[in-house]
Amino acid sequence: MLSGSSTVAPLAAEIGKRFESLHPGVRVDVQTGGSSRGINDARAGLADIGMASRALKASEGDLSSFTIALDGISVIVNRSNPAASLS
């Protein structure tokens, strides 16, 4: 079972479907609830994999993280918006 970040969940679900198709009889369960839930569930043994869309905190150093993707964030402004710049 994987639990945690709703940002990571769609990618994890797709990877899970592909894994299931290669391994009949295996079920991959993806549950959301936020990065902290994923980290806490992995730490407590409630999830095999915790999904997080943030870096681990110093207090979470007993865990290992593996980056599977990076996302970009942008601000889109309509042409008629008078904002000339953002800082």
PyMOL Python script that loads the backbone (N, CA, C, O; Angstrom):
from pymol import cmd

cmd.read_pdbstr("""\
ATOM      1  N   MET A   1       0.831  -1.174   0.000  1.00  0.00           N
ATOM      2  CA  MET A   1       0.000   0.000   0.000  1.00  0.00           C
ATOM      3  C   MET A   1       0.881   1.244   0.000  1.00  0.00           C
ATOM      4  O   MET A   1       1.913   1.299   0.669  1.00  0.00           O
ATOM      5  N   LEU A   2       0.447   2.238  -0.767  1.00  0.00           N
ATOM      6  CA  LEU A   2       1.091   3.548  -0.787  1.00  0.00           C
ATOM      7  C   LEU A   2       0.097   4.550  -0.209  1.00  0.00           C
ATOM      8  O   LEU A   2      -1.099   4.473  -0.490  1.00  0.00           O
ATOM      9  N   SER A   3       0.586   5.479   0.588  1.00  0.00           N
ATOM     10  CA  SER A   3      -0.303   6.520   1.091  1.00  0.00           C
ATOM     11  C   SER A   3       0.441   7.842   1.110  1.00  0.00           C
ATOM     12  O   SER A   3       1.669   7.878   1.180  1.00  0.00           O
ATOM     13  N   GLY A   4      -0.326   8.937   1.047  1.00  0.00           N
ATOM     14  CA  GLY A   4       0.275  10.250   1.179  1.00  0.00           C
ATOM     15  C   GLY A   4      -0.192  11.271   0.178  1.00  0.00           C
ATOM     16  O   GLY A   4      -1.388  11.405  -0.080  1.00  0.00           O
ATOM     17  N   SER A   5       0.746  11.986  -0.381  1.00  0.00           N
ATOM     18  CA  SER A   5       0.519  13.163  -1.206  1.00  0.00           C
ATOM     19  C   SER A   5      -0.452  12.936  -2.355  1.00  0.00           C
ATOM     20  O   SER A   5      -0.281  12.020  -3.159  1.00  0.00           O
ATOM     21  N   SER A   6      -1.474  13.783  -2.420  1.00  0.00           N
ATOM     22  CA  SER A   6      -2.427  13.696  -3.529  1.00  0.00           C
ATOM     23  C   SER A   6      -1.801  14.173  -4.833  1.00  0.00           C
ATOM     24  O   SER A   6      -2.321  13.877  -5.909  1.00  0.00           O
ATOM     25  N   THR A   7      -0.704  14.898  -4.755  1.00  0.00           N
ATOM     26  CA  THR A   7       0.016  15.330  -5.953  1.00  0.00           C
ATOM     27  C   THR A   7       0.716  14.143  -6.610  1.00  0.00           C
ATOM     28  O   THR A   7       0.772  14.052  -7.836  1.00  0.00           O
ATOM     29  N   VAL A   8       1.240  13.249  -5.805  1.00  0.00           N
ATOM     30  CA  VAL A   8       1.973  12.083  -6.299  1.00  0.00           C
ATOM     31  C   VAL A   8       1.019  10.941  -6.675  1.00  0.00           C
ATOM     32  O   VAL A   8       1.360  10.104  -7.511  1.00  0.00           O
ATOM     33  N   ALA A   9      -0.155  10.901  -6.073  1.00  0.00           N
ATOM     34  CA  ALA A   9      -1.081   9.771  -6.220  1.00  0.00           C
ATOM     35  C   ALA A   9      -1.419   9.395  -7.664  1.00  0.00           C
ATOM     36  O   ALA A   9      -1.393   8.206  -7.979  1.00  0.00           O
ATOM     37  N   PRO A  10      -1.737  10.344  -8.567  1.00  0.00           N
ATOM     38  CA  PRO A  10      -2.067   9.914  -9.938  1.00  0.00           C
ATOM     39  C   PRO A  10      -0.916   9.174 -10.625  1.00  0.00           C
ATOM     40  O   PRO A  10      -1.147   8.188 -11.326  1.00  0.00           O
ATOM     41  N   LEU A  11       0.299   9.635 -10.433  1.00  0.00           N
ATOM     42  CA  LEU A  11       1.460   8.956 -11.017  1.00  0.00           C
ATOM     43  C   LEU A  11       1.646   7.588 -10.369  1.00  0.00           C
ATOM     44  O   LEU A  11       1.896   6.601 -11.059  1.00  0.00           O
ATOM     45  N   ALA A  12       1.524   7.528  -9.049  1.00  0.00           N
ATOM     46  CA  ALA A  12       1.677   6.254  -8.343  1.00  0.00           C
ATOM     47  C   ALA A  12       0.600   5.263  -8.773  1.00  0.00           C
ATOM     48  O   ALA A  12       0.882   4.074  -8.926  1.00  0.00           O
ATOM     49  N   ALA A  13      -0.620   5.734  -8.970  1.00  0.00           N
ATOM     50  CA  ALA A  13      -1.705   4.853  -9.398  1.00  0.00           C
ATOM     51  C   ALA A  13      -1.424   4.276 -10.784  1.00  0.00           C
ATOM     52  O   ALA A  13      -1.667   3.094 -11.028  1.00  0.00           O
ATOM     53  N   GLU A  14      -0.915   5.105 -11.687  1.00  0.00           N
ATOM     54  CA  GLU A  14      -0.589   4.630 -13.035  1.00  0.00           C
ATOM     55  C   GLU A  14       0.554   3.618 -12.990  1.00  0.00           C
ATOM     56  O   GLU A  14       0.498   2.589 -13.663  1.00  0.00           O
ATOM     57  N   ILE A  15       1.570   3.900 -12.215  1.00  0.00           N
ATOM     58  CA  ILE A  15       2.680   2.946 -12.052  1.00  0.00           C
ATOM     59  C   ILE A  15       2.144   1.652 -11.449  1.00  0.00           C
ATOM     60  O   ILE A  15       2.541   0.559 -11.853  1.00  0.00           O
ATOM     61  N   GLY A  16       1.239   1.782 -10.477  1.00  0.00           N
ATOM     62  CA  GLY A  16       0.643   0.606  -9.841  1.00  0.00           C
ATOM     63  C   GLY A  16      -0.126  -0.254 -10.821  1.00  0.00           C
ATOM     64  O   GLY A  16      -0.026  -1.480 -10.773  1.00  0.00           O
ATOM     65  N   LYS A  17      -0.896   0.367 -11.716  1.00  0.00           N
ATOM     66  CA  LYS A  17      -1.650  -0.386 -12.725  1.00  0.00           C
ATOM     67  C   LYS A  17      -0.712  -1.181 -13.623  1.00  0.00           C
ATOM     68  O   LYS A  17      -0.966  -2.347 -13.927  1.00  0.00           O
ATOM     69  N   ARG A  18       0.365  -0.545 -14.039  1.00  0.00           N
ATOM     70  CA  ARG A  18       1.336  -1.245 -14.894  1.00  0.00           C
ATOM     71  C   ARG A  18       1.995  -2.400 -14.154  1.00  0.00           C
ATOM     72  O   ARG A  18       2.207  -3.471 -14.723  1.00  0.00           O
ATOM     73  N   PHE A  19       2.318  -2.179 -12.881  1.00  0.00           N
ATOM     74  CA  PHE A  19       2.922  -3.233 -12.069  1.00  0.00           C
ATOM     75  C   PHE A  19       1.958  -4.404 -11.929  1.00  0.00           C
ATOM     76  O   PHE A  19       2.351  -5.563 -12.064  1.00  0.00           O
ATOM     77  N   GLU A  20       0.682  -4.092 -11.655  1.00  0.00           N
ATOM     78  CA  GLU A  20      -0.328  -5.144 -11.527  1.00  0.00           C
ATOM     79  C   GLU A  20      -0.463  -5.951 -12.812  1.00  0.00           C
ATOM     80  O   GLU A  20      -0.637  -7.169 -12.763  1.00  0.00           O
ATOM     81  N   SER A  21      -0.385  -5.282 -13.965  1.00  0.00           N
ATOM     82  CA  SER A  21      -0.520  -6.009 -15.234  1.00  0.00           C
ATOM     83  C   SER A  21       0.654  -6.955 -15.475  1.00  0.00           C
ATOM     84  O   SER A  21       0.506  -7.968 -16.158  1.00  0.00           O
ATOM     85  N   LEU A  22       1.801  -6.634 -14.925  1.00  0.00           N
ATOM     86  CA  LEU A  22       2.978  -7.501 -15.062  1.00  0.00           C
ATOM     87  C   LEU A  22       3.038  -8.590 -13.994  1.00  0.00           C
ATOM     88  O   LEU A  22       3.750  -9.582 -14.147  1.00  0.00           O
ATOM     89  N   HIS A  23       2.287  -8.396 -12.917  1.00  0.00           N
ATOM     90  CA  HIS A  23       2.317  -9.322 -11.786  1.00  0.00           C
ATOM     91  C   HIS A  23       0.885  -9.682 -11.381  1.00  0.00           C
ATOM     92  O   HIS A  23       0.367  -9.151 -10.399  1.00  0.00           O
ATOM     93  N   PRO A  24       0.246 -10.585 -12.136  1.00  0.00           N
ATOM     94  CA  PRO A  24      -1.129 -10.980 -11.816  1.00  0.00           C
ATOM     95  C   PRO A  24      -1.230 -11.454 -10.364  1.00  0.00           C
ATOM     96  O   PRO A  24      -0.344 -12.143  -9.858  1.00  0.00           O
ATOM     97  N   GLY A  25      -2.308 -11.077  -9.717  1.00  0.00           N
ATOM     98  CA  GLY A  25      -2.499 -11.476  -8.325  1.00  0.00           C
ATOM     99  C   GLY A  25      -1.980 -10.454  -7.330  1.00  0.00           C
ATOM    100  O   GLY A  25      -2.246 -10.563  -6.133  1.00  0.00           O
ATOM    101  N   VAL A  26      -1.243  -9.464  -7.811  1.00  0.00           N
ATOM    102  CA  VAL A  26      -0.749  -8.410  -6.930  1.00  0.00           C
ATOM    103  C   VAL A  26      -1.673  -7.204  -7.058  1.00  0.00           C
ATOM    104  O   VAL A  26      -2.049  -6.819  -8.165  1.00  0.00           O
ATOM    105  N   ARG A  27      -2.037  -6.612  -5.926  1.00  0.00           N
ATOM    106  CA  ARG A  27      -2.890  -5.426  -5.929  1.00  0.00           C
ATOM    107  C   ARG A  27      -2.113  -4.262  -5.321  1.00  0.00           C
ATOM    108  O   ARG A  27      -1.565  -4.380  -4.225  1.00  0.00           O
ATOM    109  N   VAL A  28      -2.068  -3.159  -6.023  1.00  0.00           N
ATOM    110  CA  VAL A  28      -1.416  -1.945  -5.533  1.00  0.00           C
ATOM    111  C   VAL A  28      -2.516  -0.981  -5.102  1.00  0.00           C
ATOM    112  O   VAL A  28      -3.341  -0.563  -5.914  1.00  0.00           O
ATOM    113  N   ASP A  29      -2.520  -0.633  -3.828  1.00  0.00           N
ATOM    114  CA  ASP A  29      -3.529   0.244  -3.247  1.00  0.00           C
ATOM    115  C   ASP A  29      -2.881   1.612  -2.995  1.00  0.00           C
ATOM    116  O   ASP A  29      -1.906   1.716  -2.251  1.00  0.00           O
ATOM    117  N   VAL A  30      -3.431   2.654  -3.620  1.00  0.00           N
ATOM    118  CA  VAL A  30      -2.912   4.014  -3.467  1.00  0.00           C
ATOM    119  C   VAL A  30      -3.954   4.840  -2.724  1.00  0.00           C
ATOM    120  O   VAL A  30      -5.088   4.979  -3.182  1.00  0.00           O
ATOM    121  N   GLN A  31      -3.563   5.388  -1.578  1.00  0.00           N
ATOM    122  CA  GLN A  31      -4.462   6.214  -0.777  1.00  0.00           C
ATOM    123  C   GLN A  31      -3.831   7.581  -0.555  1.00  0.00           C
ATOM    124  O   GLN A  31      -2.619   7.697  -0.379  1.00  0.00           O
ATOM    125  N   THR A  32      -4.670   8.615  -0.566  1.00  0.00           N
ATOM    126  CA  THR A  32      -4.167   9.971  -0.357  1.00  0.00           C
ATOM    127  C   THR A  32      -4.440  10.423   1.077  1.00  0.00           C
ATOM    128  O   THR A  32      -5.089   9.722   1.854  1.00  0.00           O
ATOM    129  N   GLY A  33      -3.940  11.584   1.401  1.00  0.00           N
ATOM    130  CA  GLY A  33      -4.143  12.139   2.740  1.00  0.00           C
ATOM    131  C   GLY A  33      -3.089  13.164   3.099  1.00  0.00           C
ATOM    132  O   GLY A  33      -3.059  13.668   4.221  1.00  0.00           O
ATOM    133  N   GLY A  34      -2.213  13.476   2.136  1.00  0.00           N
ATOM    134  CA  GLY A  34      -1.190  14.484   2.372  1.00  0.00           C
ATOM    135  C   GLY A  34       0.177  13.881   2.635  1.00  0.00           C
ATOM    136  O   GLY A  34       0.301  12.725   3.042  1.00  0.00           O
ATOM    137  N   SER A  35       1.193  14.685   2.395  1.00  0.00           N
ATOM    138  CA  SER A  35       2.576  14.230   2.561  1.00  0.00           C
ATOM    139  C   SER A  35       2.862  13.745   3.976  1.00  0.00           C
ATOM    140  O   SER A  35       3.528  12.727   4.163  1.00  0.00           O
ATOM    141  N   SER A  36       2.364  14.467   4.965  1.00  0.00           N
ATOM    142  CA  SER A  36       2.617  14.063   6.358  1.00  0.00           C
ATOM    143  C   SER A  36       2.019  12.699   6.656  1.00  0.00           C
ATOM    144  O   SER A  36       2.621  11.902   7.375  1.00  0.00           O
ATOM    145  N   ARG A  37       0.831  12.421   6.104  1.00  0.00           N
ATOM    146  CA  ARG A  37       0.238  11.097   6.296  1.00  0.00           C
ATOM    147  C   ARG A  37       1.129  10.031   5.677  1.00  0.00           C
ATOM    148  O   ARG A  37       1.382   8.996   6.293  1.00  0.00           O
ATOM    149  N   GLY A  38       1.605  10.280   4.462  1.00  0.00           N
ATOM    150  CA  GLY A  38       2.467   9.296   3.812  1.00  0.00           C
ATOM    151  C   GLY A  38       3.717   9.013   4.616  1.00  0.00           C
ATOM    152  O   GLY A  38       4.117   7.860   4.776  1.00  0.00           O
ATOM    153  N   ILE A  39       4.322  10.052   5.112  1.00  0.00           N
ATOM    154  CA  ILE A  39       5.545   9.901   5.907  1.00  0.00           C
ATOM    155  C   ILE A  39       5.232   9.161   7.206  1.00  0.00           C
ATOM    156  O   ILE A  39       5.947   8.232   7.580  1.00  0.00           O
ATOM    157  N   ASN A  40       4.171   9.570   7.892  1.00  0.00           N
ATOM    158  CA  ASN A  40       3.807   8.914   9.157  1.00  0.00           C
ATOM    159  C   ASN A  40       3.406   7.461   8.946  1.00  0.00           C
ATOM    160  O   ASN A  40       3.775   6.597   9.742  1.00  0.00           O
ATOM    161  N   ASP A  41       2.646   7.179   7.871  1.00  0.00           N
ATOM    162  CA  ASP A  41       2.233   5.802   7.588  1.00  0.00           C
ATOM    163  C   ASP A  41       3.432   4.920   7.265  1.00  0.00           C
ATOM    164  O   ASP A  41       3.491   3.774   7.711  1.00  0.00           O
ATOM    165  N   ALA A  42       4.385   5.435   6.499  1.00  0.00           N
ATOM    166  CA  ALA A  42       5.588   4.649   6.186  1.00  0.00           C
ATOM    167  C   ALA A  42       6.393   4.392   7.455  1.00  0.00           C
ATOM    168  O   ALA A  42       6.875   3.281   7.677  1.00  0.00           O
ATOM    169  N   ARG A  43       6.534   5.404   8.270  1.00  0.00           N
ATOM    170  CA  ARG A  43       7.297   5.278   9.515  1.00  0.00           C
ATOM    171  C   ARG A  43       6.645   4.262  10.458  1.00  0.00           C
ATOM    172  O   ARG A  43       7.338   3.496  11.127  1.00  0.00           O
ATOM    173  N   ALA A  44       5.312   4.262  10.507  1.00  0.00           N
ATOM    174  CA  ALA A  44       4.585   3.373  11.413  1.00  0.00           C
ATOM    175  C   ALA A  44       4.381   1.971  10.841  1.00  0.00           C
ATOM    176  O   ALA A  44       3.865   1.092  11.531  1.00  0.00           O
ATOM    177  N   GLY A  45       4.780   1.756   9.588  1.00  0.00           N
ATOM    178  CA  GLY A  45       4.594   0.454   8.967  1.00  0.00           C
ATOM    179  C   GLY A  45       3.183   0.228   8.452  1.00  0.00           C
ATOM    180  O   GLY A  45       2.819  -0.901   8.122  1.00  0.00           O
ATOM    181  N   LEU A  46       2.376   1.296   8.379  1.00  0.00           N
ATOM    182  CA  LEU A  46       1.011   1.191   7.868  1.00  0.00           C
ATOM    183  C   LEU A  46       0.980   1.223   6.344  1.00  0.00           C
ATOM    184  O   LEU A  46       0.011   0.772   5.733  1.00  0.00           O
ATOM    185  N   ALA A  47       2.031   1.754   5.730  1.00  0.00           N
ATOM    186  CA  ALA A  47       2.157   1.806   4.271  1.00  0.00           C
ATOM    187  C   ALA A  47       3.530   1.266   3.899  1.00  0.00           C
ATOM    188  O   ALA A  47       4.508   1.466   4.619  1.00  0.00           O
ATOM    189  N   ASP A  48       3.584   0.580   2.766  1.00  0.00           N
ATOM    190  CA  ASP A  48       4.868   0.099   2.261  1.00  0.00           C
ATOM    191  C   ASP A  48       5.690   1.258   1.719  1.00  0.00           C
ATOM    192  O   ASP A  48       6.915   1.278   1.830  1.00  0.00           O
ATOM    193  N   ILE A  49       4.989   2.223   1.131  1.00  0.00           N
ATOM    194  CA  ILE A  49       5.626   3.404   0.550  1.00  0.00           C
ATOM    195  C   ILE A  49       4.817   4.627   0.951  1.00  0.00           C
ATOM    196  O   ILE A  49       3.594   4.641   0.814  1.00  0.00           O
ATOM    197  N   GLY A  50       5.494   5.645   1.441  1.00  0.00           N
ATOM    198  CA  GLY A  50       4.843   6.915   1.751  1.00  0.00           C
ATOM    199  C   GLY A  50       5.137   7.895   0.630  1.00  0.00           C
ATOM    200  O   GLY A  50       6.290   8.067   0.235  1.00  0.00           O
ATOM    201  N   MET A  51       4.103   8.533   0.120  1.00  0.00           N
ATOM    202  CA  MET A  51       4.259   9.506  -0.965  1.00  0.00           C
ATOM    203  C   MET A  51       4.329  10.905  -0.347  1.00  0.00           C
ATOM    204  O   MET A  51       3.496  11.271   0.484  1.00  0.00           O
ATOM    205  N   ALA A  52       5.328  11.676  -0.763  1.00  0.00           N
ATOM    206  CA  ALA A  52       5.473  13.040  -0.246  1.00  0.00           C
ATOM    207  C   ALA A  52       5.838  13.970  -1.392  1.00  0.00           C
ATOM    208  O   ALA A  52       6.641  13.625  -2.259  1.00  0.00           O
ATOM    209  N   SER A  53       5.245  15.133  -1.384  1.00  0.00           N
ATOM    210  CA  SER A  53       5.566  16.126  -2.412  1.00  0.00           C
ATOM    211  C   SER A  53       6.399  17.249  -1.794  1.00  0.00           C
ATOM    212  O   SER A  53       6.317  18.406  -2.208  1.00  0.00           O
ATOM    213  N   ARG A  54       7.186  16.885  -0.814  1.00  0.00           N
ATOM    214  CA  ARG A  54       8.109  17.811  -0.162  1.00  0.00           C
ATOM    215  C   ARG A  54       9.332  17.038   0.293  1.00  0.00           C
ATOM    216  O   ARG A  54       9.326  15.808   0.355  1.00  0.00           O
ATOM    217  N   ALA A  55      10.371  17.778   0.608  1.00  0.00           N
ATOM    218  CA  ALA A  55      11.589  17.151   1.121  1.00  0.00           C
ATOM    219  C   ALA A  55      11.345  16.664   2.550  1.00  0.00           C
ATOM    220  O   ALA A  55      10.491  17.192   3.263  1.00  0.00           O
ATOM    221  N   LEU A  56      12.103  15.659   2.951  1.00  0.00           N
ATOM    222  CA  LEU A  56      12.020  15.208   4.335  1.00  0.00           C
ATOM    223  C   LEU A  56      12.586  16.269   5.262  1.00  0.00           C
ATOM    224  O   LEU A  56      13.545  16.960   4.920  1.00  0.00           O
ATOM    225  N   LYS A  57      11.991  16.392   6.428  1.00  0.00           N
ATOM    226  CA  LYS A  57      12.487  17.303   7.462  1.00  0.00           C
ATOM    227  C   LYS A  57      13.642  16.631   8.198  1.00  0.00           C
ATOM    228  O   LYS A  57      13.807  15.414   8.125  1.00  0.00           O
ATOM    229  N   ALA A  58      14.434  17.423   8.901  1.00  0.00           N
ATOM    230  CA  ALA A  58      15.559  16.869   9.665  1.00  0.00           C
ATOM    231  C   ALA A  58      15.078  15.804  10.650  1.00  0.00           C
ATOM    232  O   ALA A  58      15.777  14.820  10.888  1.00  0.00           O
ATOM    233  N   SER A  59      13.901  15.994  11.218  1.00  0.00           N
ATOM    234  CA  SER A  59      13.353  15.042  12.183  1.00  0.00           C
ATOM    235  C   SER A  59      12.889  13.731  11.538  1.00  0.00           C
ATOM    236  O   SER A  59      12.544  12.777  12.235  1.00  0.00           O
ATOM    237  N   GLU A  60      12.885  13.694  10.209  1.00  0.00           N
ATOM    238  CA  GLU A  60      12.462  12.503   9.476  1.00  0.00           C
ATOM    239  C   GLU A  60      13.658  11.769   8.864  1.00  0.00           C
ATOM    240  O   GLU A  60      13.510  11.000   7.913  1.00  0.00           O
ATOM    241  N   GLY A  61      14.824  12.016   9.416  1.00  0.00           N
ATOM    242  CA  GLY A  61      16.067  11.464   8.892  1.00  0.00           C
ATOM    243  C   GLY A  61      16.181   9.960   8.977  1.00  0.00           C
ATOM    244  O   GLY A  61      17.092   9.380   8.386  1.00  0.00           O
ATOM    245  N   ASP A  62      15.269   9.303   9.704  1.00  0.00           N
ATOM    246  CA  ASP A  62      15.293   7.840   9.782  1.00  0.00           C
ATOM    247  C   ASP A  62      14.699   7.196   8.533  1.00  0.00           C
ATOM    248  O   ASP A  62      14.735   5.975   8.383  1.00  0.00           O
ATOM    249  N   LEU A  63      14.153   8.020   7.636  1.00  0.00           N
ATOM    250  CA  LEU A  63      13.550   7.527   6.395  1.00  0.00           C
ATOM    251  C   LEU A  63      14.454   7.831   5.211  1.00  0.00           C
ATOM    252  O   LEU A  63      15.321   8.701   5.292  1.00  0.00           O
ATOM    253  N   SER A  64      14.254   7.123   4.126  1.00  0.00           N
ATOM    254  CA  SER A  64      14.978   7.386   2.876  1.00  0.00           C
ATOM    255  C   SER A  64      13.989   7.911   1.854  1.00  0.00           C
ATOM    256  O   SER A  64      12.857   7.433   1.781  1.00  0.00           O
ATOM    257  N   SER A  65      14.410   8.897   1.060  1.00  0.00           N
ATOM    258  CA  SER A  65      13.531   9.416   0.013  1.00  0.00           C
ATOM    259  C   SER A  65      14.158   9.186  -1.350  1.00  0.00           C
ATOM    260  O   SER A  65      15.380   9.180  -1.499  1.00  0.00           O
ATOM    261  N   PHE A  66      13.298   8.997  -2.339  1.00  0.00           N
ATOM    262  CA  PHE A  66      13.714   8.774  -3.711  1.00  0.00           C
ATOM    263  C   PHE A  66      12.852   9.654  -4.607  1.00  0.00           C
ATOM    264  O   PHE A  66      11.630   9.508  -4.632  1.00  0.00           O
ATOM    265  N   THR A  67      13.478  10.561  -5.337  1.00  0.00           N
ATOM    266  CA  THR A  67      12.746  11.449  -6.226  1.00  0.00           C
ATOM    267  C   THR A  67      12.291  10.677  -7.451  1.00  0.00           C
ATOM    268  O   THR A  67      13.096  10.035  -8.125  1.00  0.00           O
ATOM    269  N   ILE A  68      10.977  10.742  -7.741  1.00  0.00           N
ATOM    270  CA  ILE A  68      10.447  10.068  -8.930  1.00  0.00           C
ATOM    271  C   ILE A  68      10.018  11.070  -9.990  1.00  0.00           C
ATOM    272  O   ILE A  68       9.847  10.699 -11.151  1.00  0.00           O
ATOM    273  N   ALA A  69       9.840  12.337  -9.613  1.00  0.00           N
ATOM    274  CA  ALA A  69       9.433  13.363 -10.574  1.00  0.00           C
ATOM    275  C   ALA A  69       9.595  14.737  -9.944  1.00  0.00           C
ATOM    276  O   ALA A  69       9.638  14.878  -8.721  1.00  0.00           O
ATOM    277  N   LEU A  70       9.681  15.726 -10.785  1.00  0.00           N
ATOM    278  CA  LEU A  70       9.702  17.126 -10.348  1.00  0.00           C
ATOM    279  C   LEU A  70       8.580  17.837 -11.085  1.00  0.00           C
ATOM    280  O   LEU A  70       8.273  17.501 -12.228  1.00  0.00           O
ATOM    281  N   ASP A  71       7.976  18.807 -10.443  1.00  0.00           N
ATOM    282  CA  ASP A  71       6.914  19.547 -11.118  1.00  0.00           C
ATOM    283  C   ASP A  71       7.269  21.024 -11.162  1.00  0.00           C
ATOM    284  O   ASP A  71       8.023  21.534 -10.333  1.00  0.00           O
ATOM    285  N   GLY A  72       6.708  21.682 -12.142  1.00  0.00           N
ATOM    286  CA  GLY A  72       6.904  23.114 -12.291  1.00  0.00           C
ATOM    287  C   GLY A  72       5.645  23.856 -11.891  1.00  0.00           C
ATOM    288  O   GLY A  72       4.531  23.372 -12.092  1.00  0.00           O
ATOM    289  N   ILE A  73       5.830  25.006 -11.338  1.00  0.00           N
ATOM    290  CA  ILE A  73       4.695  25.835 -10.936  1.00  0.00           C
ATOM    291  C   ILE A  73       4.833  27.175 -11.635  1.00  0.00           C
ATOM    292  O   ILE A  73       5.914  27.761 -11.673  1.00  0.00           O
ATOM    293  N   SER A  74       3.735  27.648 -12.183  1.00  0.00           N
ATOM    294  CA  SER A  74       3.784  28.936 -12.867  1.00  0.00           C
ATOM    295  C   SER A  74       2.552  29.752 -12.521  1.00  0.00           C
ATOM    296  O   SER A  74       1.541  29.222 -12.060  1.00  0.00           O
ATOM    297  N   VAL A  75       2.656  31.031 -12.749  1.00  0.00           N
ATOM    298  CA  VAL A  75       1.534  31.937 -12.576  1.00  0.00           C
ATOM    299  C   VAL A  75       1.137  32.402 -13.963  1.00  0.00           C
ATOM    300  O   VAL A  75       1.976  32.870 -14.734  1.00  0.00           O
ATOM    301  N   ILE A  76      -0.132  32.275 -14.277  1.00  0.00           N
ATOM    302  CA  ILE A  76      -0.630  32.682 -15.590  1.00  0.00           C
ATOM    303  C   ILE A  76      -1.568  33.861 -15.381  1.00  0.00           C
ATOM    304  O   ILE A  76      -2.479  33.813 -14.554  1.00  0.00           O
ATOM    305  N   VAL A  77      -1.328  34.909 -16.141  1.00  0.00           N
ATOM    306  CA  VAL A  77      -2.110  36.134 -16.004  1.00  0.00           C
ATOM    307  C   VAL A  77      -2.753  36.458 -17.345  1.00  0.00           C
ATOM    308  O   VAL A  77      -2.098  36.390 -18.385  1.00  0.00           O
ATOM    309  N   ASN A  78      -4.014  36.805 -17.323  1.00  0.00           N
ATOM    310  CA  ASN A  78      -4.719  37.204 -18.533  1.00  0.00           C
ATOM    311  C   ASN A  78      -4.108  38.483 -19.092  1.00  0.00           C
ATOM    312  O   ASN A  78      -3.660  39.338 -18.328  1.00  0.00           O
ATOM    313  N   ARG A  79      -4.083  38.623 -20.415  1.00  0.00           N
ATOM    314  CA  ARG A  79      -3.505  39.786 -21.074  1.00  0.00           C
ATOM    315  C   ARG A  79      -4.090  41.110 -20.561  1.00  0.00           C
ATOM    316  O   ARG A  79      -3.394  42.123 -20.493  1.00  0.00           O
ATOM    317  N   SER A  80      -5.357  41.082 -20.209  1.00  0.00           N
ATOM    318  CA  SER A  80      -6.011  42.327 -19.780  1.00  0.00           C
ATOM    319  C   SER A  80      -5.645  42.687 -18.319  1.00  0.00           C
ATOM    320  O   SER A  80      -6.003  43.768 -17.850  1.00  0.00           O
ATOM    321  N   ASN A  81      -4.959  41.819 -17.621  1.00  0.00           N
ATOM    322  CA  ASN A  81      -4.549  42.131 -16.250  1.00  0.00           C
ATOM    323  C   ASN A  81      -3.470  43.210 -16.284  1.00  0.00           C
ATOM    324  O   ASN A  81      -2.501  43.078 -17.030  1.00  0.00           O
ATOM    325  N   PRO A  82      -3.613  44.264 -15.502  1.00  0.00           N
ATOM    326  CA  PRO A  82      -2.652  45.366 -15.562  1.00  0.00           C
ATOM    327  C   PRO A  82      -1.304  45.087 -14.880  1.00  0.00           C
ATOM    328  O   PRO A  82      -0.412  45.934 -14.926  1.00  0.00           O
ATOM    329  N   ALA A  83      -1.144  43.925 -14.253  1.00  0.00           N
ATOM    330  CA  ALA A  83       0.121  43.632 -13.573  1.00  0.00           C
ATOM    331  C   ALA A  83       1.257  43.584 -14.581  1.00  0.00           C
ATOM    332  O   ALA A  83       1.208  42.817 -15.543  1.00  0.00           O
ATOM    333  N   ALA A  84       2.283  44.405 -14.362  1.00  0.00           N
ATOM    334  CA  ALA A  84       3.430  44.452 -15.269  1.00  0.00           C
ATOM    335  C   ALA A  84       4.519  43.480 -14.826  1.00  0.00           C
ATOM    336  O   ALA A  84       5.292  42.990 -15.649  1.00  0.00           O
ATOM    337  N   SER A  85       4.579  43.203 -13.521  1.00  0.00           N
ATOM    338  CA  SER A  85       5.576  42.262 -13.007  1.00  0.00           C
ATOM    339  C   SER A  85       5.131  41.757 -11.640  1.00  0.00           C
ATOM    340  O   SER A  85       4.297  42.365 -10.971  1.00  0.00           O
ATOM    341  N   LEU A  86       5.705  40.642 -11.250  1.00  0.00           N
ATOM    342  CA  LEU A  86       5.463  40.063  -9.929  1.00  0.00           C
ATOM    343  C   LEU A  86       6.784  39.843  -9.247  1.00  0.00           C
ATOM    344  O   LEU A  86       7.780  39.556  -9.910  1.00  0.00           O
ATOM    345  N   SER A  87       6.818  39.970  -7.941  1.00  0.00           N
ATOM    346  CA  SER A  87       8.070  39.706  -7.205  1.00  0.00           C
ATOM    347  C   SER A  87       7.775  38.871  -5.979  1.00  0.00           C
ATOM    348  O   SER A  87       8.689  38.539  -5.224  1.00  0.00           O
TER     349      SER A  87
END
""", "prot")
cmd.dss("prot")
cmd.show_as("cartoon", "prot")
cmd.util.cbc("prot")
cmd.orient("prot")
